[in-house]
Amino acid sequence: MKTISNYLPMAMMAFLLIGLSSCKNENKTQEEISTNKKDEVAMATPTEVETAKGYSIGDEATDFKLKDMDGDMVSLSDYPNAKGFIVIFTCNTCPFAVASEERMVALDQEFKDKGYPVIAINPNNPEIQPDDTYELMQEKAKEAGFTFPYLYDESQTIYAKYGATKTPHVYLLNKENTSAGSATPKYIVKYIGAIDDNVRNADAVKDRFLANAINELLAGKEITVKETKAIGCTVKQ
């Protein structure tokens, strides 16, 4: 009768062969992942690269001139008395954006008179997302009771300059260089990310990231949380 010791060398050899095979497969997988990543970078369009980069905290944001729901052109420079702006990239039908609509209205009501009005911009291409046409934006603004401009980024260039990748995606701007006789004001990025810590459920919010940042600015304090992850739908381009 053969004992266990007779089979031990065979078992060890089989184990080593399996291990070597696994290592080869793992190395192959890592190589495939690396190759795929390189392909993604190589295939990225200039717009995608610019979008991925966008603004960082402390950068100067560009002004814009975009059409509102009344057909008028709106710019940041149209608000000479503003201390800054709550720029929110949003859209008509993304569930995360829809869930944030009442909060956007509430933010405008809370901070507009304090110098920080909301300005919403739709970054989506209506040829890709038919629910985001200018006409449907007009309906949305009326149905949702927007108290702030809802702007149509028809050329899809402003979202790319800012670096917005989600709807909703927030950029808090602070107006600087506003002393008497100074040059054109600068709009400095002070906060980027989410409105709060629960985009799905306003009743479950525990941390109002955006509101906290504005209140700290108003109090002359350094913003504690300058950047959070925007949770939402991918910008449709």
Summary of the structure (lengths in Angstrom):
residues: 237
radius of gyration: 25.1
end to end distance: 72.6
largest distance: 102.8
contacts: 688
relative contact order: 0.17
helix: 42%
strand: 17%
